Amino acid sequence: MLIAPALFFYMVSPILIYFVSGAGKFYESNLKENLDSLFIFSDDEDRLADKQKIKIREEINEKLIPQLVSDVKGLYIDSYISRSRSDKKNNLLSSFETLFLFSILWSIFSLADFIGVIILHYTPISLDFIYIDQITNTVNVTIFAVIFGSLTLLSDLLAIYSIGRLRQLMLETLPIVVFVDEEEQIKRSNYIRALSQFPIEGLVGDKLLRKHSRRIDGIYEQEFSEPLSEALRVYGRNQVAKQQAWRLYKPILDELKVTAEQTAVIKDRFFDSPFYDIARDVFSYDHELNSLKTDIEYVKNRLNMWVDISEEERATSLVFLYRSTEQLFKSILDRFDAPIEIHANFAIMLKFLKDKALVNDKEEESFNKIRKKRNTLVHQSGRIVSIKKSEIENFLQSLESVLLKVEKRFKKSESKS
């Protein structure tokens, strides 16, 4: 500290920032507030017993969360020393770290000056190497005290503001499990999709497009590069974080004797179900995917309580499932550039998908059973329709099977092109 004070301050600054900002406590509260969304998935627990749910929550709070929080300190200090400032989030984090350190130091110096001025009003300061005269003029003392007091207050306000931003930015730049704001994901995806769908051919024509292709390619690359890189960084960081967390989470489930089937359900949802990943590639808009998620999670929740729910709730589950599947099929048809008349009704869409070898006889039968019962509910009000749990389950299995076939088909097409 005495030989190289600047280097010493640089080495201890991440520890100072981490503890003063309270990043660990902030991260812990973030995990606990969103515990169900991150780890439990109360709407898709595959019939976990109530006692198991309570025990899992207790174990997560007592074992998993403390371990995840303890890792944050090391990750932040390492990133502070060896950070690559190649993206906006890291640049922003570095800027607020600098502002925080500056405001803390400036506050200390200003406070020392403020106290010094007050002391000098009553007595001179005499040291072995320096002598400072007493300030007897009350007006001068007041002016200097106001200046240094104002600087101290301003520095403290800057430090408080920096702390709030630092907490959030740490969570956004470190490979740790956090609750992701879905609105931000949608905005990022929509921006990238909007760029990719910009109708430049229709605006300039093929001839002009070929003539200026090098210039246009450069513009596209420049616009795509940053948002796409950021999206990939976020995805990669989240996956690494979840893989590390799963190594701690899985033993907890094993210790509580959670079955392999139940563990698989929790794992799929923890890493984002492949079902939704495939659907995300099929849908044109994120709100369609969100609608599908909402409807299917509602249906799965109703399936877990099938014996206890009323016929009206069963009918609602059927209608929700049918609605989302119909929208999904329309999006699949768009990928095949199918004629608009095929979108007319569910039966025609189903026939088109069967002709494309995306639906087999068994799946067609399960789709048709629900289709007919839905039509009865909608068009023949007052009629009682009996809905079996197995019919809904078969419908869901068939839907997932179709999506897997769609993914395989599109991957083949992309590899050939």
C-alpha positions in Angstrom: 0.0 0.0 0.0 2.9 2.4 0.8 5.1 1.4 -2.1 2.5 1.5 -4.9 -0.8 3.0 -3.5 -2.4 3.3 -7.0 -1.9 -0.4 -7.7 -3.1 -1.3 -4.2 -6.3 0.8 -4.7 -6.8 -0.9 -8.1 -6.6 -4.4 -6.6 -8.9 -3.7 -3.7 -11.4 -1.6 -5.7 -13.6 -4.6 -6.9 -13.9 -5.8 -3.3 -14.8 -2.3 -2.2 -17.4 -2.0 -5.0 -18.9 -5.4 -4.3 -19.4 -4.9 -0.6 -20.4 -1.3 -0.6 -22.9 -1.8 -3.4 -24.5 -4.8 -1.6 -24.5 -6.8 -4.9 -24.5 -10.1 -3.1 -27.6 -9.2 -1.0 -29.3 -7.8 -4.1 -28.6 -11.0 -6.1 -29.9 -13.1 -3.2 -33.1 -11.2 -3.1 -33.5 -11.5 -6.9 -33.2 -15.3 -6.6 -35.6 -15.6 -3.7 -38.2 -13.3 -5.3 -38.2 -15.3 -8.5 -37.6 -18.7 -7.0 -40.7 -20.4 -8.5 -40.0 -18.9 -12.0 -36.3 -20.0 -11.9 -36.3 -23.4 -10.2 -39.7 -24.8 -9.1 -42.0 -24.2 -12.1 -45.2 -24.6 -10.0 -47.3 -25.0 -13.1 -45.4 -27.9 -14.6 -44.2 -30.0 -11.7 -45.5 -33.4 -13.0 -47.5 -34.1 -9.9 -44.9 -33.3 -7.3 -46.4 -33.9 -3.8 -47.0 -30.8 -1.7 -44.4 -32.0 0.9 -41.9 -32.4 -1.9 -42.5 -28.9 -3.2 -42.0 -27.4 0.3 -38.9 -29.4 0.9 -37.4 -28.5 -2.5 -38.0 -24.8 -1.7 -36.3 -25.2 1.7 -33.3 -26.9 0.2 -33.0 -24.3 -2.5 -33.1 -21.5 0.0 -30.6 -23.3 2.4 -28.2 -24.8 0.0 -28.5 -23.7 -3.6 -29.0 -20.0 -3.3 -26.1 -19.4 -0.8 -23.8 -21.3 -3.1 -24.8 -19.3 -6.1 -24.5 -16.0 -4.2 -21.0 -16.9 -2.9 -19.8 -17.5 -6.5 -20.8 -14.0 -7.6 -18.0 -12.3 -5.6 -15.3 -14.4 -7.3 -16.8 -14.0 -10.7 -17.1 -10.2 -10.4 -13.5 -9.8 -9.1 -12.1 -11.9 -11.9 -14.1 -10.0 -14.5 -13.0 -6.7 -13.1 -9.3 -7.6 -13.5 -9.6 -9.3 -16.9 -12.7 -7.8 -18.4 -13.1 -7.5 -22.2 -14.9 -4.2 -22.9 -16.2 -5.2 -26.3 -19.9 -4.7 -25.7 -22.2 -2.0 -24.3 -23.0 -3.7 -21.0 -19.4 -4.1 -20.0 -18.6 -0.6 -21.1 -21.5 0.7 -19.1 -20.5 -1.3 -16.1 -16.9 0.0 -16.3 -18.2 3.6 -16.5 -20.4 3.3 -13.4 -17.5 1.6 -11.5 -15.4 4.6 -12.4 -18.1 7.0 -11.4 -18.6 5.1 -8.1 -14.9 5.2 -7.2 -14.6 8.8 -8.2 -17.6 9.9 -6.1 -16.4 7.9 -3.0 -12.9 9.4 -3.1 -14.2 12.9 -3.9 -16.7 12.6 -1.0 -13.9 11.6 1.4 -11.7 14.5 0.3 -14.5 17.0 0.4 -15.6 15.8 3.9 -12.0 16.1 5.1 -11.8 19.7 3.7 -15.2 20.5 5.3 -14.0 19.3 8.7 -10.6 21.0 8.2 -12.2 24.4 7.6 -14.3 24.1 10.7 -11.3 23.2 12.8 -9.2 26.0 11.3 -11.9 28.5 12.4 -11.1 27.7 16.0 -7.4 26.8 16.0 -4.4 26.6 13.5 -3.2 23.2 12.4 0.5 22.6 13.3 2.4 19.5 12.1 6.1 18.7 11.9 6.1 19.3 8.1 3.3 21.9 7.7 1.6 24.8 9.5 -1.8 26.2 8.5 -3.0 29.5 9.9 -6.3 29.9 11.7 -9.2 31.3 9.6 -10.7 34.0 11.8 -13.0 35.4 9.1 -16.4 33.9 9.7 -17.6 34.8 6.2 -14.7 32.9 4.6 -15.3 29.9 6.8 -19.0 29.8 5.9 -18.3 30.1 2.1 -15.7 27.3 2.2 -17.9 25.1 4.5 -20.9 25.5 2.1 -18.7 24.6 -1.0 -17.1 21.5 0.6 -20.4 20.5 2.2 -22.2 20.7 -1.2 -19.4 18.7 -2.9 -19.7 16.0 -0.2 -23.5 15.8 -0.7 -23.2 15.8 -4.5 -20.6 13.0 -4.4 -22.7 11.0 -2.0 -25.7 11.3 -4.4 -23.6 10.2 -7.3 -22.3 7.2 -5.3 -25.9 6.2 -4.3 -27.0 6.4 -8.0 -24.0 4.4 -9.1 -24.7 1.7 -6.6 -28.2 1.1 -8.0 -26.9 0.8 -11.6 -23.9 -1.3 -10.6 -26.1 -4.0 -8.9 -28.2 -4.4 -12.0 -25.3 -4.3 -14.5 -23.4 -6.9 -12.5 -26.3 -9.4 -12.9 -26.5 -8.6 -16.6 -22.8 -9.2 -17.3 -21.9 -12.1 -15.1 -22.6 -15.8 -16.0 -25.1 -16.3 -13.2 -28.7 -17.5 -13.0 -31.0 -14.6 -12.9 -34.7 -13.9 -13.7 -34.6 -12.5 -17.2 -37.0 -9.7 -18.1 -39.1 -11.1 -21.0 -39.9 -7.6 -22.3 -36.2 -7.0 -22.9 -35.9 -10.4 -24.7 -38.8 -9.6 -27.0 -37.4 -6.1 -27.9 -34.0 -7.6 -28.8 -35.6 -10.4 -30.9 -38.0 -8.0 -32.6 -35.1 -5.7 -33.5 -33.1 -8.4 -35.1 -36.2 -9.8 -36.9 -37.1 -6.3 -38.2 -33.6 -5.9 -39.7 -33.8 -9.3 -41.4 -37.2 -8.6 -42.8 -36.5 -5.1 -44.2 -37.9 -5.1 -47.7 -34.9 -3.6 -49.5 -35.5 -5.5 -52.7 -38.9 -3.9 -53.1 -37.5 -0.5 -52.5 -34.5 -0.4 -54.8 -35.2 -3.2 -57.3 -33.0 -6.2 -58.2 -30.8 -4.3 -60.7 -29.9 -1.5 -58.3 -29.5 -4.0 -55.5 -26.9 -6.0 -57.5 -25.1 -2.8 -58.5 -24.7 -1.6 -54.8 -24.5 -5.0 -53.2 -21.1 -4.4 -51.6 -22.3 -1.2 -50.0 -25.6 -2.7 -48.8 -24.0 -5.8 -47.4 -21.7 -3.6 -45.3 -24.7 -1.7 -43.9 -26.5 -4.9 -43.1 -23.4 -6.3 -41.4 -22.9 -3.1 -39.4 -26.5 -3.1 -38.2 -26.8 -6.8 -37.5 -23.4 -7.2 -35.8 -24.0 -5.5 -32.6 -27.6 -6.7 -31.7 -26.8 -10.2 -32.9 -23.6 -10.4 -30.9 -25.3 -9.1 -27.8 -28.1 -11.7 -28.2 -25.5 -14.5 -28.6 -23.5 -13.3 -25.6 -26.7 -13.2 -23.4 -27.7 -16.7 -24.6 -24.2 -18.2 -24.0 -23.9 -16.6 -20.6 -27.3 -17.8 -19.5 -26.6 -21.4 -20.7 -23.2 -21.5 -18.9 -24.8 -20.2 -15.7 -27.6 -22.7 -15.8 -25.2 -25.6 -16.4 -23.1 -24.6 -13.4 -26.3 -24.2 -11.3 -27.7 -27.5 -12.4 -24.6 -29.3 -11.0 -25.7 -28.0 -7.6 -29.4 -28.4 -8.1 -29.5 -32.0 -9.3 -28.0 -33.5 -6.1 -30.7 -31.7 -4.1 -33.5 -33.3 -6.2 -31.7 -36.7 -5.9 -31.4 -36.3 -2.1 -35.1 -35.6 -1.9 -35.9 -38.7 -3.9 -37.5 -36.8 -6.8 -38.2 -39.3 -9.6 -36.3 -39.4 -12.8 -39.4 -38.3 -14.7 -40.1 -35.4 -12.4 -36.4 -34.4 -12.6 -36.5 -34.5 -16.4 -39.5 -32.1 -16.3 -37.8 -29.7 -14.0 -34.6 -29.8 -16.1 -36.4 -29.2 -19.4 -38.1 -26.1 -17.9 -34.9 -24.9 -16.2 -33.0 -25.0 -19.5 -36.1 -23.8 -21.4 -38.1 -26.6 -22.9 -37.0 -27.7 -26.4 -40.7 -27.5 -27.3 -40.7 -23.8 -27.0 -37.3 -23.4 -28.6 -38.6 -25.1 -31.8 -41.9 -23.1 -31.6 -39.8 -19.9 -31.3 -38.3 -20.7 -34.8 -41.7 -21.4 -36.3 -43.6 -18.3 -35.0 -43.2 -15.0 -36.8 -43.8 -12.9 -33.6 -42.8 -13.4 -30.0 -46.3 -12.6 -28.7 -47.5 -15.7 -30.5 -44.9 -17.8 -28.7 -45.9 -16.2 -25.4 -49.5 -17.0 -26.1 -48.6 -20.6 -26.8 -46.6 -20.8 -23.6 -49.4 -19.4 -21.5 -52.1 -21.7 -23.0 -50.0 -24.9 -22.8 -48.8 -24.2 -19.2 -52.5 -23.6 -18.2 -53.5 -26.9 -19.8 -50.7 -28.8 -18.1 -51.7 -27.3 -14.8 -55.3 -28.4 -15.4 -54.1 -31.9 -16.3 -52.4 -32.2 -12.9 -55.7 -31.4 -11.2 -57.9 -33.1 -13.7 -59.9 -35.1 -11.2 -60.7 -32.0 -9.1 -61.6 -29.5 -11.8 -65.1 -29.0 -13.2 -66.3 -29.8 -16.8 -66.2 -26.1 -17.6 -62.5 -25.8 -16.7 -61.8 -28.9 -18.8 -63.6 -27.3 -21.7 -61.6 -24.1 -21.2 -58.4 -26.1 -21.3 -59.5 -27.7 -24.6 -60.4 -24.4 -26.2 -57.1 -22.8 -25.1 -55.1 -25.7 -26.5 -57.0 -25.7 -29.7 -56.5 -21.9 -30.2 -52.8 -22.0 -29.8 -52.4 -25.1 -32.0 -54.4 -23.4 -34.7 -52.1 -20.4 -34.6 -49.0 -22.6 -34.6 -50.2 -24.5 -37.7 -50.8 -21.2 -39.5 -47.2 -20.2 -38.7 -46.0 -23.5 -40.0 -48.0 -23.1 -43.2 -46.3 -19.7 -43.7 -43.0 -21.4 -43.6 -44.1 -23.5 -46.5 -45.6 -20.5 -48.4 -48.9 -22.4 -48.5 -51.8 -20.7 -50.4 -54.0 -18.5 -48.2 -57.1 -20.7 -48.8 -55.5 -23.5 -46.8 -55.6 -21.3 -43.7 -59.4 -21.4 -43.9 -60.0 -24.0 -41.2 -58.2 -26.5 -39.0 -59.2 -29.6 -41.0 -57.7 -28.2 -44.2 -54.5 -27.2 -42.4 -54.3 -30.7 -40.9 -54.6 -32.3 -44.3 -51.9 -30.1 -45.7 -49.5 -31.0 -42.9 -50.3 -34.7 -43.4 -49.5 -34.4 -47.1 -46.2 -32.9 -46.1 -45.5 -35.9 -43.9 -45.6 -33.8 -40.7 -48.6 -35.6 -39.3 -49.2 -39.3 -39.2 -52.5 -41.2 -38.9 -52.4 -41.5 -35.1 -51.6 -37.9 -34.6 -54.3 -36.9 -37.1 -56.8 -38.9 -35.1 -55.8 -37.2 -31.8 -56.0 -33.7 -33.4 -59.4 -34.5 -34.9 -60.9 -35.7 -31.6 -60.2 -32.4 -30.0 -61.2 -30.5 -33.2 -64.6 -32.1 -33.2 -65.2 -31.5 -29.5 -64.1 -27.9 -29.8 -66.5 -27.4 -32.7 -69.3 -28.9 -30.6 -68.5 -26.6 -27.7 -68.4 -23.5 -29.9 -71.1 -24.1 -32.4 -73.6 -26.1 -30.4 -73.9 -24.2 -27.1 -75.8 -26.1 -24.4 -74.5 -29.6 -25.4 -72.5 -31.5 -22.8 -69.2 -32.6 -24.1 -67.2 -35.2 -22.2 -63.4 -34.5 -22.3 -61.0 -37.2 -21.3 -57.6 -36.5 -19.8 -56.0 -39.0 -22.2 -57.3 -37.1 -25.2 -55.7 -33.9 -24.1 -52.4 -35.7 -23.3 -52.4 -37.4 -26.7 -53.1 -34.0 -28.3 -50.1 -32.5 -26.6 -47.8 -35.4 -27.5 -48.9 -35.1 -31.1 -48.3 -31.4 -31.1 -44.7 -31.9 -29.8 -44.1 -34.6 -32.4 -45.2 -32.3 -35.2 -42.8 -29.6 -34.0 -39.9 -32.0 -33.9 -40.7 -33.0 -37.5 -40.9 -29.4 -38.6 -37.5 -28.7 -37.0 -35.9 -31.6 -38.7 -37.4 -30.6 -42.1 -36.2 -27.0 -41.8 -32.7 -28.1 -40.7 -32.4 -30.3 -43.7 -33.5 -27.5 -46.0 -31.0 -25.1 -44.4 -28.1 -27.6 -44.7 -28.9 -28.1 -48.4 -29.0 -24.4 -49.2 
